[in-house]
Amino acid sequence: MVRPRAARGERVAACGQVDPGTPSARCPGPWGTKAPVGRLKHVKNTVQRNTVQRNTVQRIAIATAATGAAAALTAAVVPATATASPASTRSGASAPAGSALQRAADRLVEDGQPGVIALSRRGDRVTRVTAGVADTATRRKMTPDLRFRIASVTKTFTAAVVLRLVAEHRLSLDDTVARHLPGVLTRNGNDGRKITVRQLLAQTSGLNEYVQDPRIWQDGGRVWKPRELVDIAQEKAPLSRPGAKWNYANTNYVLAGMIVEKVTGRPFGVELQRRVVGPLKLRHTFLPVADTGFHGAYVHGYLDRYGDVSTAISPSSGWTSGGIVSTVDDVARFQRALVTGRLLPKGVQKAMMTTRPVTDDWVKEDYGLGLARIKTTCGYAWGHDGGWPGYRTWSYTTRDGGRQAVITYNQSSPALEARPAFRADITKAIDAALCR
């Protein structure tokens, strides 16, 4: 899923985070939910796991429904056994154990996060540090190479695929939804003839969110069809007329994914591979649909008292709005190529970076087309954040690509993320990675 905005949801599914991507209520959305090929590779094991976990997921759904989009969660504090992972840099140096970045990662663990991975770039020098554990059951320590659900950071990937098609004149940002998906948006005042592709990517369509609907959580293992998610959203009248207001909804990016499939005649995952993943050699990045596995060593994600929910929720509920699995290095590589203009031609890049000021939960930013600009102590940086049950990620890159920050941790807890002190520690961690 993707975090719903109510919890900002990149991102709420189980936490109301469908991508609720937000430390607060961006609930890690289940989505942010960020196609993979080989999607059924682990179906047998997944079915067995889901059989055991279904009751837990149903309890999560009940808790989520009872609290709106963000379940009332209590932070499960894990002893801070933070250890620095040697930094991988072009010069071969290691991150000092007492560095600002290491201290910031350690602090997030002390706050209650099981584990943290942080990547920092200064020119050609890339530093990676970790703290805490990737698996609380085995006490396996965090390492920088582990895979995780990037939640709503997926939206930037989806926008990039759409914009590459725009650059090829396969579609236009001013095309209406109805032009490519006739008959899809027709209910309760939702009108695909009046909503453009640009408005989908800019989160100004006026469409409602689907991730907060109890049905999304009643069966966490259910494989959803994109049209089913859109239909849930359009059971309600629009929140505003198209283009009038900014309102974060994962529905917009599900529709964007559907348009890509209609225009190309191929699954979105194939287009993601052809246009982004393959060219940039992102070897650990894929978009699962039915498969809840990670296809490699991964970070276990925890949803408060419900424990490990890493493979409990179908990524289909997030799909192109928050279902991608990746690593900090792949996210950084993609974002740097995008922000510096190596992935899109100049005109399309300018459209992507044309922004409007918004407040996304407690985060003030300028939102463009799947890419947001934030102000830091060392200037502006571009990126996105995301949340999915058990996962939360922040990723930013300066316009020249000289500075980067990718930070991820593995527990969804709206209660913890609502604390001013924790929010301040997140800000300090981003600052340490990007500016110090």
C-alpha positions in Angstrom: 0.0 0.0 0.0 0.9 3.4 0.2 0.8 5.8 2.9 -2.4 7.6 3.1 -2.3 11.0 3.8 -4.3 10.8 6.9 -1.4 9.4 8.3 0.2 11.0 5.4 -0.3 8.1 4.2 3.1 6.9 1.3 1.0 5.7 3.1 -1.3 3.7 5.2 -2.5 0.4 4.8 -2.0 -1.2 8.0 -1.2 1.8 9.7 -3.2 3.9 7.6 -0.1 4.3 5.9 -0.3 3.4 2.5 2.4 5.1 1.6 1.2 6.9 4.0 4.4 8.0 3.9 4.9 10.1 6.7 6.2 10.1 9.9 3.1 10.8 11.3 0.5 10.1 9.4 1.8 9.5 6.3 1.4 6.3 7.9 3.8 4.3 6.2 1.2 3.6 3.8 1.2 0.4 3.3 1.8 2.3 0.4 3.9 4.5 -0.9 3.7 1.4 -2.3 6.4 1.3 -4.3 6.4 -5.2 -11.9 8.5 -7.3 -10.9 9.1 -9.9 -13.3 9.0 -13.4 -11.7 6.1 -12.3 -9.5 5.0 -15.9 -8.5 8.4 -17.2 -7.6 7.6 -17.5 -3.9 3.9 -17.9 -4.1 3.9 -21.2 -2.2 5.8 -19.8 0.7 3.9 -16.6 0.6 0.6 -18.5 0.8 1.8 -20.4 3.8 3.0 -17.3 5.5 -0.2 -15.4 4.8 -2.3 -18.3 6.2 -0.4 -17.9 9.5 -0.5 -14.1 9.3 -4.1 -13.5 8.1 -5.6 -13.2 11.6 -2.9 -10.7 12.5 -3.6 -8.7 9.4 -7.3 -8.7 10.1 -6.6 -7.4 13.6 -4.5 -4.7 12.1 -7.4 -3.8 9.8 -9.7 -3.5 12.7 -7.3 -1.3 14.6 -6.8 0.8 11.5 -10.5 1.3 10.9 -11.0 2.2 14.5 -8.6 5.0 14.4 -9.3 6.4 10.9 -6.3 6.0 8.6 -3.6 5.7 11.3 -3.8 3.0 13.9 -3.0 4.1 17.4 0.4 2.5 17.8 2.8 2.3 20.7 6.4 2.3 19.9 8.1 -1.0 20.8 11.5 0.2 22.0 14.4 -2.0 20.9 17.7 -1.7 22.8 20.1 0.6 20.9 22.7 -1.8 19.7 23.8 0.5 16.9 26.9 -0.3 15.1 28.5 1.6 12.2 28.8 -0.2 8.9 32.0 0.6 7.1 31.3 3.4 4.6 31.7 2.5 1.0 33.4 5.4 -0.6 35.4 5.9 -3.7 38.4 6.6 -1.6 37.8 3.6 0.6 37.5 5.5 3.8 35.1 4.5 6.6 32.5 6.6 8.4 33.9 7.8 11.7 32.1 6.0 14.6 31.4 9.4 16.2 30.3 11.2 13.0 27.2 13.3 13.0 25.5 10.8 10.6 26.3 7.9 12.9 25.0 9.7 15.9 21.8 10.6 14.1 21.2 7.0 13.2 21.9 5.8 16.7 19.5 8.4 18.0 16.6 7.1 15.9 17.2 3.7 17.4 17.3 5.1 20.9 14.0 6.8 20.1 12.4 3.4 19.4 13.2 2.3 15.9 14.6 -1.3 15.6 17.1 -0.3 12.9 18.2 2.4 10.5 20.2 2.7 7.3 21.5 6.0 6.2 23.4 7.0 3.0 25.1 10.3 2.5 26.9 11.7 -0.6 29.4 14.5 -0.9 30.5 14.7 -4.5 32.1 11.3 -5.4 32.3 10.3 -1.7 29.4 8.0 -0.5 29.1 7.1 3.1 26.7 4.5 4.5 26.0 3.9 8.2 23.7 1.6 10.0 22.3 1.3 13.5 20.2 -1.3 15.3 18.8 -4.5 13.8 17.2 -5.7 10.6 15.5 -8.6 12.3 14.5 -8.4 16.0 14.0 -12.1 16.2 17.5 -13.1 15.2 19.1 -9.8 16.2 20.7 -9.6 12.7 22.3 -6.2 12.4 21.3 -3.7 9.7 23.6 -3.6 6.7 23.4 -1.1 3.8 22.8 -3.7 1.1 19.5 -4.9 2.5 16.2 -4.5 0.5 13.1 -2.8 1.8 9.8 -1.4 0.7 10.3 2.2 -0.5 6.6 3.0 -0.3 5.7 6.4 -1.8 9.2 7.0 -3.1 7.7 4.7 -5.8 5.7 7.7 -7.0 8.9 9.4 -8.3 9.7 6.2 -10.3 6.2 6.1 -11.7 6.3 9.8 -12.7 9.7 9.2 -14.4 8.2 6.4 -16.6 5.2 8.6 -17.5 7.4 11.6 -18.3 9.7 9.4 -20.5 6.6 8.5 -22.5 5.8 12.2 -22.7 9.2 12.9 -24.0 8.6 10.3 -26.7 5.3 11.9 -27.6 3.4 8.8 -26.7 1.2 10.9 -24.5 0.8 14.5 -23.2 0.7 15.9 -19.8 -2.5 17.7 -20.9 -4.2 14.5 -22.1 -7.3 13.7 -20.0 -7.6 10.4 -18.1 -10.7 9.6 -20.3 -8.6 9.8 -23.4 -6.6 6.8 -22.4 -8.9 5.2 -19.9 -12.5 5.8 -21.2 -15.2 4.8 -18.8 -12.9 4.4 -15.8 -13.7 7.6 -13.9 -17.5 8.2 -14.3 -19.1 7.8 -10.9 -20.3 10.2 -8.2 -19.1 13.3 -10.0 -15.6 11.9 -10.7 -15.1 12.7 -14.4 -12.0 11.4 -16.2 -12.8 13.9 -19.0 -11.9 16.8 -16.8 -8.7 15.4 -15.1 -5.4 15.6 -16.9 -2.2 13.4 -16.6 -0.4 16.5 -15.2 -3.0 16.8 -12.4 -2.6 13.1 -11.5 1.2 13.5 -11.1 0.8 16.8 -9.3 -1.8 15.5 -6.8 -4.3 18.1 -7.9 -7.0 15.9 -9.4 -9.4 16.2 -6.5 -9.8 12.5 -6.4 -10.3 10.7 -3.1 -7.9 8.2 -1.4 -8.6 4.5 -1.4 -6.1 3.3 1.1 -8.1 4.2 4.2 -11.0 2.0 3.2 -11.5 -0.9 5.6 -11.7 -3.4 2.7 -8.0 -2.8 1.9 -7.1 -4.1 5.3 -9.6 -6.8 5.8 -7.6 -9.3 3.8 -4.0 -8.1 3.7 -2.9 -10.9 1.3 -5.5 -10.1 -1.3 -4.2 -9.3 -4.7 -5.9 -6.1 -5.9 -6.5 -5.1 -9.5 -5.7 -1.4 -10.1 -9.3 -0.8 -11.3 -10.7 -2.1 -8.1 -8.6 0.4 -6.1 -9.8 3.3 -8.3 -13.4 2.1 -8.0 -13.1 2.3 -4.2 -11.8 5.9 -4.4 -14.7 7.0 -6.7 -17.4 5.7 -4.4 -17.1 9.2 -2.9 -17.6 12.5 -4.7 -14.4 14.5 -5.6 -12.8 16.5 -2.8 -12.4 19.5 -5.2 -12.6 20.3 -8.9 -9.6 19.3 -10.9 -6.6 21.6 -10.5 -8.2 23.7 -7.7 -6.4 22.2 -4.7 -3.5 19.9 -3.7 -4.6 16.7 -2.1 -2.3 13.7 -1.7 -4.0 10.5 -2.9 -2.5 7.2 -4.0 -5.4 6.9 -6.4 -3.6 9.4 -8.7 -0.6 7.2 -9.2 -2.6 4.0 -9.7 -4.3 5.8 -12.5 -0.9 6.9 -13.9 0.2 3.3 -13.9 -2.9 2.2 -15.7 -2.3 4.9 -18.4 1.2 3.7 -18.9 -0.1 0.1 -19.5 -2.8 1.4 -21.9 -0.4 3.5 -23.9 2.4 0.9 -24.2 0.3 -2.3 -24.2 2.7 -3.8 -21.7 2.7 -4.3 -17.9 4.0 -1.3 -15.9 6.7 -3.5 -14.4 8.1 -4.1 -17.9 8.1 -0.4 -18.8 9.8 0.4 -15.4 12.5 -2.1 -16.3 12.9 -0.9 -19.8 12.9 2.9 -19.1 14.4 3.2 -15.7 15.7 0.1 -13.9 17.6 -1.4 -16.8 19.3 1.8 -18.2 20.4 2.9 -14.7 21.5 -0.7 -13.7 19.3 -0.7 -10.6 20.0 -4.4 -9.8 18.0 -4.6 -6.6 14.9 -2.7 -7.6 11.6 -4.2 -8.7 7.8 -3.7 -8.5 6.0 -6.8 -7.1 2.3 -7.4 -7.6 1.3 -10.7 -6.1 4.6 -11.7 -4.7 5.2 -10.5 -1.1 8.9 -11.7 -1.1 12.0 -9.6 -1.5 14.2 -11.9 -3.7 17.2 -11.3 -1.5 18.3 -10.4 2.0 15.9 -7.8 3.4 15.0 -5.5 6.2 12.2 -6.8 8.4 9.4 -4.3 8.9 7.4 -4.0 12.2 4.0 -2.6 12.8 4.0 -1.8 16.5 2.5 -4.6 18.6 1.7 -6.7 15.6 5.3 -7.5 15.0 6.9 -8.5 11.8 4.6 -7.6 8.8 7.3 -7.7 6.2 5.4 -10.2 4.0 1.9 -9.9 5.3 0.5 -7.3 3.0 0.1 -7.7 -0.8 2.1 -5.0 -2.6 -0.8 -4.9 -5.1 -2.6 -2.5 -2.8 0.2 0.1 -3.4 1.3 -0.9 -6.9 2.5 2.2 -8.9 1.8 4.5 -5.9 4.0 2.7 -3.4 4.9 -0.9 -4.1 8.6 -0.9 -5.2 11.3 -2.9 -3.4 14.8 -1.4 -3.5 18.0 -0.5 -1.6 19.4 2.8 -0.4 22.1 2.7 -3.2 19.5 2.0 -6.0 17.3 4.8 -4.7 20.2 7.2 -4.6 21.4 6.2 -8.1 17.9 6.7 -9.6 17.3 10.0 -7.8 20.6 11.5 -8.7 20.1 10.6 -12.4 16.6 12.1 -12.4 17.4 15.3 -10.5 20.5 16.1 -12.5 18.7 15.7 -15.8 20.3 12.5 -17.1 17.0 10.6 -17.3 14.6 13.2 -18.9 15.1 15.9 -21.5 15.2 19.5 -20.4 11.6 20.5 -21.2 10.1 17.5 -19.5 12.4 18.0 -16.5 11.2 21.5 -16.2 7.6 20.4 -16.1 8.5 17.8 -13.4 10.2 20.5 -11.2 7.4 23.1 -11.6 6.1 23.2 -8.0 3.5 24.6 -5.7 4.0 25.0 -1.9 2.2 22.4 0.2 2.1 21.0 3.7 2.2 17.3 3.6 1.3 16.3 7.1 3.9 18.1 9.1 6.3 18.4 6.2 6.4 21.7 4.3 7.6 21.3 0.7 7.1 22.4 -2.9 5.5 19.6 -4.8 6.0 19.1 -8.5 5.2 16.0 -10.6 6.1 13.1 -8.2 9.1 15.1 -6.9 9.2 17.5 -4.0 11.6 20.2 -3.1 12.5 20.8 0.6 14.6 23.5 2.2 17.5 22.3 4.3 20.3 24.0 6.2 22.5 23.8 3.1 20.0 24.9 0.5 17.2 23.1 -1.5 17.0 19.4 -2.2 14.7 17.3 -4.3 13.1 13.9 -3.5 10.2 12.1 -1.9 9.4 10.3 1.3 7.3 7.2 1.8 5.7 4.9 4.3 4.4 1.4 4.3 3.4 -0.8 7.2 6.8 -1.6 8.7 8.8 0.8 6.6 9.6 4.6 6.3 12.0 6.2 3.9 13.3 9.7 3.2 15.4 10.5 0.1 16.7 13.8 -1.2 19.3 15.0 -3.7 20.6 18.5 -4.5 20.0 19.8 -8.0 23.7 19.4 -9.0 23.7 15.8 -7.6 26.6 16.7 -5.2 24.7 16.0 -2.0 22.3 13.1 -1.2 20.5 11.7 1.8 18.6 8.4 1.9 17.4 7.3 5.3 15.2 4.3 6.1 14.0 2.7 9.2 11.8 -0.3 10.0 8.9 0.3 12.4 5.6 2.0 11.7 4.4 3.8 14.8 2.2 6.9 14.3 2.4 7.4 18.0 6.2 7.7 17.8 6.2 9.7 14.7 3.8 12.2 16.1 6.3 13.1 18.9 7.9 16.5 18.2 11.2 15.1 19.6 11.2 12.2 17.1 10.3 14.5 14.2 13.2 16.7 15.2 15.5 13.7 15.2 14.4 12.8 11.7 15.2 16.3 10.5 18.6 16.2 12.2 19.3 12.9 10.5 18.4 14.3 7.1 20.6 17.3 7.8 23.5 15.2 8.9 23.3 13.1 5.7 22.8 16.0 3.4 24.6 18.9 4.8 27.2 18.1 7.4 
